[in-house]
Amino acid sequence: MGAHDIVDGNARLTLGLIWTIILRFQIQDITIIDQEDQTTRAAKDALLLWCQMKTAGYNNVNVRNFTTSWRDGLAFNAIIHKHRADLVQYDKLSKSNAIYNLNHAFNLAEKEFGLTKLLDAEDVFVETPDEKSIITYVVTYYHYFSKLKQETVQGKRIAKVLSIEMEIDKMIQEYESFTSDLLAWIQQVIEALSDRNFANSLRGVQEQLGQFNSYRNVEKPPKFIEKGNLEVLLFTLQSKMRANNKVPY
């Protein structure tokens, strides 16, 4: 085919060129693994398998080809419902109302997903719809929802990373806050125990001894437990940071 064929308006060759471009850049790179036999499907076969997987279990939908399987419009609606159940009341659709089903799916796809309505309902509701036209339109669904899935996965990964960052920051704040409180208490106790001014009376000595016993039996044990908890918190914090390729605190 040459440029003159296009200039001369050779419809058959021009359409053939367009189909080749669509096949090369929209369909050829599609690959899906068949879960039944673990074989890899490519291009048209992969797209058909994707459609079968997405419409499995839907009443009155049995995608076996890119012609008659689509003429009642239910397969299009099933794919949309599979990904956005909030947009389609699938149970209320009737196989006998093909024109409505087709228009419903085409209009939804255009309005909600920005997919150009390449087909008219009347083009599909015929005895044998054009295979290339159906494939060209269905592949837009595949690319849109595949990209949506990738973005969803990436979003979850980002959310997970942010969640880990927030958890680490929270643990650092808790560790620093608890450590600061414990160090302040230790400093206070050191200053108190460093006081060598003892009472000159028996009663005074007994009171000071009672204060020391209170420190040893009441104040100190909980602080000793806090110290142990801080060591556990620090170990947990450092382990989490190492697990996420961060320099330990």
Phi and psi restraints in degrees (value plus and minus 20) as a CYANA .aco file:
   2 GLY   PHI    -139.5   -99.5
   2 GLY   PSI     154.7   194.7
   3 ALA   PHI     -81.1   -41.1
   3 ALA   PSI     -52.5   -12.5
   4 HIS   PHI     -84.6   -44.6
   4 HIS   PSI     -48.0    -8.0
   5 ASP   PHI     -85.9   -45.9
   5 ASP   PSI     -57.7   -17.7
   6 ILE   PHI     -91.3   -51.3
   6 ILE   PSI     -64.5   -24.5
   7 VAL   PHI     -80.8   -40.8
   7 VAL   PSI     -58.6   -18.6
   8 ASP   PHI     -96.6   -56.6
   8 ASP   PSI     -26.8    13.2
   9 GLY   PHI      57.4    97.4
   9 GLY   PSI      14.2    54.2
  10 ASN   PHI     -93.8   -53.8
  10 ASN   PSI      78.3   118.3
  11 ALA   PHI     -82.0   -42.0
  11 ALA   PSI     -62.2   -22.2
  12 ARG   PHI     -84.2   -44.2
  12 ARG   PSI     -66.2   -26.2
  13 LEU   PHI     -90.6   -50.6
  13 LEU   PSI     -56.6   -16.6
  14 THR   PHI     -85.1   -45.1
  14 THR   PSI     -64.5   -24.5
  15 LEU   PHI     -84.9   -44.9
  15 LEU   PSI     -55.9   -15.9
  16 GLY   PHI     -83.6   -43.6
  16 GLY   PSI     -58.9   -18.9
  17 LEU   PHI     -85.6   -45.6
  17 LEU   PSI     -64.6   -24.6
  18 ILE   PHI     -80.3   -40.3
  18 ILE   PSI     -63.1   -23.1
  19 TRP   PHI     -83.7   -43.7
  19 TRP   PSI     -59.3   -19.3
  20 THR   PHI     -82.3   -42.3
  20 THR   PSI     -60.7   -20.7
  21 ILE   PHI     -84.4   -44.4
  21 ILE   PSI     -65.5   -25.5
  22 ILE   PHI     -81.3   -41.3
  22 ILE   PSI     -64.2   -24.2
  23 LEU   PHI     -82.3   -42.3
  23 LEU   PSI     -60.5   -20.5
  24 ARG   PHI     -92.1   -52.1
  24 ARG   PSI     -63.7   -23.7
  25 PHE   PHI    -122.1   -82.1
  25 PHE   PSI     -33.7     6.3
  26 GLN   PHI    -134.8   -94.8
  26 GLN   PSI     -47.3    -7.3
  27 ILE   PHI    -136.6   -96.6
  27 ILE   PSI     -58.8   -18.8
  28 GLN   PHI     -79.8   -39.8
  28 GLN   PSI     -53.9   -13.9
  29 ASP   PHI    -104.8   -64.8
  29 ASP   PSI     -21.6    18.4
  30 ILE   PHI     -93.1   -53.1
  30 ILE   PSI     106.4   146.4
  31 THR   PHI    -156.6  -116.6
  31 THR   PSI     115.2   155.2
  32 ILE   PHI    -161.0  -121.0
  32 ILE   PSI     121.3   161.3
  33 ILE   PHI    -111.1   -71.1
  33 ILE   PSI     106.2   146.2
  34 ASP   PHI     -94.5   -54.5
  34 ASP   PSI      97.7   137.7
  35 GLN   PHI     -87.7   -47.7
  35 GLN   PSI     -42.4    -2.4
  36 GLU   PHI     -93.3   -53.3
  36 GLU   PSI     -68.7   -28.7
  37 ASP   PHI    -137.1   -97.1
  37 ASP   PSI     -14.1    25.9
  38 GLN   PHI      39.7    79.7
  38 GLN   PSI       3.4    43.4
  39 THR   PHI    -109.3   -69.3
  39 THR   PSI     133.7   173.7
  40 THR   PHI    -115.4   -75.4
  40 THR   PSI     103.1   143.1
  41 ARG   PHI    -115.8   -75.8
  41 ARG   PSI     126.8   166.8
  42 ALA   PHI    -152.3  -112.3
  42 ALA   PSI     137.0   177.0
  43 ALA   PHI      32.9    72.9
  43 ALA   PSI    -146.4  -106.4
  44 LYS   PHI     -79.8   -39.8
  44 LYS   PSI     -62.7   -22.7
  45 ASP   PHI     -84.7   -44.7
  45 ASP   PSI     -57.1   -17.1
  46 ALA   PHI     -87.3   -47.3
  46 ALA   PSI     -61.0   -21.0
  47 LEU   PHI     -84.2   -44.2
  47 LEU   PSI     -60.4   -20.4
  48 LEU   PHI     -84.3   -44.3
  48 LEU   PSI     -62.1   -22.1
  49 LEU   PHI     -83.3   -43.3
  49 LEU   PSI     -60.6   -20.6
  50 TRP   PHI     -80.0   -40.0
  50 TRP   PSI     -64.9   -24.9
  51 CYS   PHI     -81.7   -41.7
  51 CYS   PSI     -61.4   -21.4
  52 GLN   PHI     -84.9   -44.9
  52 GLN   PSI     -60.4   -20.4
  53 MET   PHI     -86.3   -46.3
  53 MET   PSI     -60.2   -20.2
  54 LYS   PHI     -95.8   -55.8
  54 LYS   PSI     -44.2    -4.2
  55 THR   PHI    -124.3   -84.3
  55 THR   PSI     -18.3    21.7
  56 ALA   PHI     -80.4   -40.4
  56 ALA   PSI     112.0   152.0
  57 GLY   PHI      72.8   112.8
  57 GLY   PSI     -28.5    11.5
  58 TYR   PHI    -104.6   -64.6
  58 TYR   PSI     112.8   152.8
  59 ASN   PHI     -80.1   -40.1
  59 ASN   PSI     116.3   156.3
  60 ASN   PHI      45.6    85.6
  60 ASN   PSI      -2.4    37.6
  61 VAL   PHI    -137.0   -97.0
  61 VAL   PSI     104.4   144.4
  62 ASN   PHI    -165.8  -125.8
  62 ASN   PSI      67.3   107.3
  63 VAL   PHI     -99.6   -59.6
  63 VAL   PSI      89.2   129.2
  64 ARG   PHI    -138.5   -98.5
  64 ARG   PSI     -31.6     8.4
  65 ASN   PHI    -178.8  -138.8
  65 ASN   PSI    -194.5  -154.5
  66 PHE   PHI    -132.0   -92.0
  66 PHE   PSI      14.2    54.2
  67 THR   PHI    -150.0  -110.0
  67 THR   PSI    -112.8   -72.8
  68 THR   PHI     -87.1   -47.1
  68 THR   PSI     -42.2    -2.2
  69 SER   PHI     -87.6   -47.6
  69 SER   PSI     -32.5     7.5
  70 TRP   PHI    -132.9   -92.9
  70 TRP   PSI     -24.7    15.3
  71 ARG   PHI     -88.7   -48.7
  71 ARG   PSI     -42.6    -2.6
  72 ASP   PHI    -113.1   -73.1
  72 ASP   PSI     -22.0    18.0
  73 GLY   PHI      61.6   101.6
  73 GLY   PSI     -28.8    11.2
  74 LEU   PHI     -88.2   -48.2
  74 LEU   PSI     -54.9   -14.9
  75 ALA   PHI     -84.3   -44.3
  75 ALA   PSI     -61.0   -21.0
  76 PHE   PHI     -80.9   -40.9
  76 PHE   PSI     -65.9   -25.9
  77 ASN   PHI     -85.8   -45.8
  77 ASN   PSI     -55.5   -15.5
  78 ALA   PHI     -84.5   -44.5
  78 ALA   PSI     -61.0   -21.0
  79 ILE   PHI     -83.8   -43.8
  79 ILE   PSI     -63.5   -23.5
  80 ILE   PHI     -83.5   -43.5
  80 ILE   PSI     -64.9   -24.9
  81 HIS   PHI     -82.9   -42.9
  81 HIS   PSI     -55.6   -15.6
  82 LYS   PHI     -79.8   -39.8
  82 LYS   PSI     -56.7   -16.7
  83 HIS   PHI    -118.0   -78.0
  83 HIS   PSI     -49.5    -9.5
  84 ARG   PHI    -158.5  -118.5
  84 ARG   PSI      58.6    98.6
  85 ALA   PHI     -83.2   -43.2
  85 ALA   PSI     -40.5    -0.5
  86 ASP   PHI     -93.7   -53.7
  86 ASP   PSI     -33.8     6.2
  87 LEU   PHI    -115.6   -75.6
  87 LEU   PSI     -39.8     0.2
  88 VAL   PHI    -149.3  -109.3
  88 VAL   PSI     106.2   146.2
  89 GLN   PHI    -112.6   -72.6
  89 GLN   PSI      59.3    99.3
  90 TYR   PHI     -79.7   -39.7
  90 TYR   PSI     -58.1   -18.1
  91 ASP   PHI     -82.9   -42.9
  91 ASP   PSI     -39.1     0.9
  92 LYS   PHI    -111.9   -71.9
  92 LYS   PSI     -23.6    16.4
  93 LEU   PHI    -102.3   -62.3
  93 LEU   PSI     124.1   164.1
  94 SER   PHI    -137.0   -97.0
  94 SER   PSI     116.0   156.0
  95 LYS   PHI     -80.9   -40.9
  95 LYS   PSI     -48.4    -8.4
  96 SER   PHI     -99.8   -59.8
  96 SER   PSI     -28.4    11.6
  97 ASN   PHI    -129.5   -89.5
  97 ASN   PSI      42.1    82.1
  98 ALA   PHI     -82.9   -42.9
  98 ALA   PSI     -65.7   -25.7
  99 ILE   PHI     -78.9   -38.9
  99 ILE   PSI     -64.0   -24.0
 100 TYR   PHI     -82.8   -42.8
 100 TYR   PSI     -64.8   -24.8
 101 ASN   PHI     -79.5   -39.5
 101 ASN   PSI     -64.5   -24.5
 102 LEU   PHI     -85.9   -45.9
 102 LEU   PSI     -68.7   -28.7
 103 ASN   PHI     -83.0   -43.0
 103 ASN   PSI     -57.8   -17.8
 104 HIS   PHI     -80.6   -40.6
 104 HIS   PSI     -67.0   -27.0
 105 ALA   PHI     -88.5   -48.5
 105 ALA   PSI     -65.9   -25.9
 106 PHE   PHI     -82.9   -42.9
 106 PHE   PSI     -63.9   -23.9
 107 ASN   PHI     -87.4   -47.4
 107 ASN   PSI     -60.2   -20.2
 108 LEU   PHI     -82.8   -42.8
 108 LEU   PSI     -66.0   -26.0
 109 ALA   PHI     -82.3   -42.3
 109 ALA   PSI     -56.9   -16.9
 110 GLU   PHI     -93.0   -53.0
 110 GLU   PSI     -64.4   -24.4
 111 LYS   PHI     -92.2   -52.2
 111 LYS   PSI     -66.8   -26.8
 112 GLU   PHI    -107.2   -67.2
 112 GLU   PSI     -52.6   -12.6
 113 PHE   PHI    -134.6   -94.6
 113 PHE   PSI     -27.7    12.3
 114 GLY   PHI      54.2    94.2
 114 GLY   PSI       2.1    42.1
 115 LEU   PHI    -106.4   -66.4
 115 LEU   PSI     100.3   140.3
 116 THR   PHI     -79.5   -39.5
 116 THR   PSI     114.6   154.6
 117 LYS   PHI     -98.2   -58.2
 117 LYS   PSI      69.6   109.6
 118 LEU   PHI     -97.1   -57.1
 118 LEU   PSI     -37.9     2.1
 119 LEU   PHI    -141.6  -101.6
 119 LEU   PSI     133.6   173.6
 120 ASP   PHI    -123.8   -83.8
 120 ASP   PSI     131.4   171.4
 121 ALA   PHI     -75.8   -35.8
 121 ALA   PSI     -58.0   -18.0
 122 GLU   PHI     -87.6   -47.6
 122 GLU   PSI     -42.5    -2.5
 123 ASP   PHI     -95.4   -55.4
 123 ASP   PSI     -46.5    -6.5
 124 VAL   PHI    -115.3   -75.3
 124 VAL   PSI     -55.9   -15.9
 125 PHE   PHI    -101.8   -61.8
 125 PHE   PSI      46.3    86.3
 126 VAL   PHI    -151.5  -111.5
 126 VAL   PSI     154.4   194.4
 127 GLU   PHI     -79.7   -39.7
 127 GLU   PSI     -65.9   -25.9
 128 THR   PHI    -157.4  -117.4
 128 THR   PSI      78.1   118.1
 129 PRO   PHI     -80.4   -40.4
 129 PRO   PSI     134.6   174.6
 130 ASP   PHI     -89.3   -49.3
 130 ASP   PSI     102.5   142.5
 131 GLU   PHI     -81.9   -41.9
 131 GLU   PSI     -67.4   -27.4
 132 LYS   PHI     -83.2   -43.2
 132 LYS   PSI     -56.5   -16.5
 133 SER   PHI     -86.0   -46.0
 133 SER   PSI     -63.0   -23.0
 134 ILE   PHI     -84.2   -44.2
 134 ILE   PSI     -65.5   -25.5
 135 ILE   PHI     -80.6   -40.6
 135 ILE   PSI     -65.9   -25.9
 136 THR   PHI     -78.3   -38.3
 136 THR   PSI     -57.9   -17.9
 137 TYR   PHI     -99.4   -59.4
 137 TYR   PSI     -64.1   -24.1
 138 VAL   PHI     -82.6   -42.6
 138 VAL   PSI     -54.4   -14.4
 139 VAL   PHI     -85.0   -45.0
 139 VAL   PSI     -45.1    -5.1
 140 THR   PHI     -87.3   -47.3
 140 THR   PSI     -54.8   -14.8
 141 TYR   PHI     -83.9   -43.9
 141 TYR   PSI     -65.3   -25.3
 142 TYR   PHI     -78.7   -38.7
 142 TYR   PSI     -70.4   -30.4
 143 HIS   PHI     -85.8   -45.8
 143 HIS   PSI     -57.8   -17.8
 144 TYR   PHI     -85.3   -45.3
 144 TYR   PSI     -71.1   -31.1
 145 PHE   PHI     -92.9   -52.9
 145 PHE   PSI     -49.1    -9.1
 146 SER   PHI     -87.7   -47.7
 146 SER   PSI     -62.2   -22.2
 147 LYS   PHI     -85.3   -45.3
 147 LYS   PSI     -59.3   -19.3
 148 LEU   PHI     -81.7   -41.7
 148 LEU   PSI     -60.6   -20.6
 149 LYS   PHI     -85.1   -45.1
 149 LYS   PSI     -62.7   -22.7
 150 GLN   PHI     -82.0   -42.0
 150 GLN   PSI     -62.2   -22.2
 151 GLU   PHI     -85.8   -45.8
 151 GLU   PSI     -56.4   -16.4
 152 THR   PHI     -85.3   -45.3
 152 THR   PSI     -63.9   -23.9
 153 VAL   PHI     -82.9   -42.9
 153 VAL   PSI     -64.3   -24.3
 154 GLN   PHI     -83.7   -43.7
 154 GLN   PSI     -59.0   -19.0
 155 GLY   PHI     -82.2   -42.2
 155 GLY   PSI     -60.9   -20.9
 156 LYS   PHI     -85.8   -45.8
 156 LYS   PSI     -57.5   -17.5
 157 ARG   PHI     -86.1   -46.1
 157 ARG   PSI     -63.0   -23.0
 158 ILE   PHI     -83.5   -43.5
 158 ILE   PSI     -62.7   -22.7
 159 ALA   PHI     -81.9   -41.9
 159 ALA   PSI     -58.0   -18.0
 160 LYS   PHI     -85.5   -45.5
 160 LYS   PSI     -62.8   -22.8
 161 VAL   PHI     -83.1   -43.1
 161 VAL   PSI     -64.8   -24.8
 162 LEU   PHI     -83.0   -43.0
 162 LEU   PSI     -59.0   -19.0
 163 SER   PHI     -83.2   -43.2
 163 SER   PSI     -61.8   -21.8
 164 ILE   PHI     -84.9   -44.9
 164 ILE   PSI     -62.4   -22.4
 165 GLU   PHI     -80.9   -40.9
 165 GLU   PSI     -64.2   -24.2
 166 MET   PHI     -85.3   -45.3
 166 MET   PSI     -59.1   -19.1
 167 GLU   PHI     -85.3   -45.3
 167 GLU   PSI     -61.6   -21.6
 168 ILE   PHI     -84.7   -44.7
 168 ILE   PSI     -64.1   -24.1
 169 ASP   PHI     -81.3   -41.3
 169 ASP   PSI     -60.2   -20.2
 170 LYS   PHI     -84.5   -44.5
 170 LYS   PSI     -61.6   -21.6
 171 MET   PHI     -85.0   -45.0
 171 MET   PSI     -58.5   -18.5
 172 ILE   PHI     -84.3   -44.3
 172 ILE   PSI     -64.6   -24.6
 173 GLN   PHI     -81.6   -41.6
 173 GLN   PSI     -63.3   -23.3
 174 GLU   PHI     -83.7   -43.7
 174 GLU   PSI     -64.0   -24.0
 175 TYR   PHI     -82.3   -42.3
 175 TYR   PSI     -66.6   -26.6
 176 GLU   PHI     -85.6   -45.6
 176 GLU   PSI     -58.9   -18.9
 177 SER   PHI     -86.7   -46.7
 177 SER   PSI     -67.9   -27.9
 178 PHE   PHI     -85.5   -45.5
 178 PHE   PSI     -59.7   -19.7
 179 THR   PHI     -84.1   -44.1
 179 THR   PSI     -63.0   -23.0
 180 SER   PHI     -81.2   -41.2
 180 SER   PSI     -63.6   -23.6
 181 ASP   PHI     -84.3   -44.3
 181 ASP   PSI     -62.4   -22.4
 182 LEU   PHI     -86.8   -46.8
 182 LEU   PSI     -62.1   -22.1
 183 LEU   PHI     -84.5   -44.5
 183 LEU   PSI     -57.8   -17.8
 184 ALA   PHI     -84.0   -44.0
 184 ALA   PSI     -60.9   -20.9
 185 TRP   PHI     -85.2   -45.2
 185 TRP   PSI     -63.1   -23.1
 186 ILE   PHI     -81.1   -41.1
 186 ILE   PSI     -64.4   -24.4
 187 GLN   PHI     -81.6   -41.6
 187 GLN   PSI     -59.8   -19.8
 188 GLN   PHI     -83.9   -43.9
 188 GLN   PSI     -62.4   -22.4
 189 VAL   PHI     -87.1   -47.1
 189 VAL   PSI     -60.7   -20.7
 190 ILE   PHI     -80.3   -40.3
 190 ILE   PSI     -63.7   -23.7
 191 GLU   PHI     -83.8   -43.8
 191 GLU   PSI     -60.0   -20.0
 192 ALA   PHI     -87.7   -47.7
 192 ALA   PSI     -62.6   -22.6
 193 LEU   PHI     -93.4   -53.4
 193 LEU   PSI     -39.7     0.3
 194 SER   PHI     -99.5   -59.5
 194 SER   PSI     -31.0     9.0
 195 ASP   PHI     -93.0   -53.0
 195 ASP   PSI      93.5   133.5
 196 ARG   PHI    -118.7   -78.7
 196 ARG   PSI      -6.8    33.2
 197 ASN   PHI    -103.7   -63.7
 197 ASN   PSI      77.1   117.1
 198 PHE   PHI    -110.5   -70.5
 198 PHE   PSI     131.8   171.8
 199 ALA   PHI     -87.3   -47.3
 199 ALA   PSI     131.7   171.7
 200 ASN   PHI    -114.0   -74.0
 200 ASN   PSI     -23.8    16.2
 201 SER   PHI    -136.3   -96.3
 201 SER   PSI     138.1   178.1
 202 LEU   PHI     -80.9   -40.9
 202 LEU   PSI     -63.8   -23.8
 203 ARG   PHI     -80.9   -40.9
 203 ARG   PSI     -62.4   -22.4
 204 GLY   PHI     -84.2   -44.2
 204 GLY   PSI     -62.8   -22.8
 205 VAL   PHI     -83.4   -43.4
 205 VAL   PSI     -60.6   -20.6
 206 GLN   PHI     -82.7   -42.7
 206 GLN   PSI     -58.9   -18.9
 207 GLU   PHI     -85.9   -45.9
 207 GLU   PSI     -62.6   -22.6
 208 GLN   PHI     -85.6   -45.6
 208 GLN   PSI     -58.8   -18.8
 209 LEU   PHI     -84.9   -44.9
 209 LEU   PSI     -57.9   -17.9
 210 GLY   PHI     -85.1   -45.1
 210 GLY   PSI     -58.5   -18.5
 211 GLN   PHI     -84.7   -44.7
 211 GLN   PSI     -59.8   -19.8
 212 PHE   PHI     -86.1   -46.1
 212 PHE   PSI     -63.5   -23.5
 213 ASN   PHI     -82.0   -42.0
 213 ASN   PSI     -56.3   -16.3
 214 SER   PHI     -84.3   -44.3
 214 SER   PSI     -61.3   -21.3
 215 TYR   PHI     -81.9   -41.9
 215 TYR   PSI     -67.2   -27.2
 216 ARG   PHI     -89.0   -49.0
 216 ARG   PSI     -57.9   -17.9
 217 ASN   PHI    -119.4   -79.4
 217 ASN   PSI     -41.0    -1.0
 218 VAL   PHI    -133.7   -93.7
 218 VAL   PSI     -70.6   -30.6
 219 GLU   PHI     -99.0   -59.0
 219 GLU   PSI     -64.8   -24.8
 220 LYS   PHI     -87.7   -47.7
 220 LYS   PSI     -65.9   -25.9
 221 PRO   PHI     -74.7   -34.7
 221 PRO   PSI     -67.2   -27.2
 222 PRO   PHI     -82.3   -42.3
 222 PRO   PSI     -55.8   -15.8
 223 LYS   PHI     -89.4   -49.4
 223 LYS   PSI     -53.1   -13.1
 224 PHE   PHI     -84.9   -44.9
 224 PHE   PSI     -59.1   -19.1
 225 ILE   PHI     -86.5   -46.5
 225 ILE   PSI     -61.0   -21.0
 226 GLU   PHI     -79.7   -39.7
 226 GLU   PSI     -61.2   -21.2
 227 LYS   PHI     -79.7   -39.7
 227 LYS   PSI     -63.3   -23.3
 228 GLY   PHI     -84.1   -44.1
 228 GLY   PSI     -60.3   -20.3
 229 ASN   PHI     -84.5   -44.5
 229 ASN   PSI     -57.3   -17.3
 230 LEU   PHI     -84.7   -44.7
 230 LEU   PSI     -58.9   -18.9
 231 GLU   PHI     -84.4   -44.4
 231 GLU   PSI     -60.5   -20.5
 232 VAL   PHI     -85.7   -45.7
 232 VAL   PSI     -63.8   -23.8
 233 LEU   PHI     -81.6   -41.6
 233 LEU   PSI     -62.5   -22.5
 234 LEU   PHI     -84.4   -44.4
 234 LEU   PSI     -63.1   -23.1
 235 PHE   PHI     -82.3   -42.3
 235 PHE   PSI     -63.9   -23.9
 236 THR   PHI     -82.8   -42.8
 236 THR   PSI     -63.3   -23.3
 237 LEU   PHI     -82.0   -42.0
 237 LEU   PSI     -67.2   -27.2
 238 GLN   PHI     -85.1   -45.1
 238 GLN   PSI     -59.2   -19.2
 239 SER   PHI     -84.1   -44.1
 239 SER   PSI     -63.0   -23.0
 240 LYS   PHI     -85.0   -45.0
 240 LYS   PSI     -59.2   -19.2
 241 MET   PHI     -88.2   -48.2
 241 MET   PSI     -60.2   -20.2
 242 ARG   PHI     -84.0   -44.0
 242 ARG   PSI     -60.7   -20.7
 243 ALA   PHI     -83.6   -43.6
 243 ALA   PSI     -43.5    -3.5
 244 ASN   PHI    -129.7   -89.7
 244 ASN   PSI       7.6    47.6
 245 ASN   PHI      36.3    76.3
 245 ASN   PSI      22.7    62.7
 246 LYS   PHI    -137.0   -97.0
 246 LYS   PSI     132.9   172.9
 247 VAL   PHI     -89.3   -49.3
 247 VAL   PSI     104.3   144.3
 248 PRO   PHI     -76.2   -36.2
 248 PRO   PSI     126.2   166.2
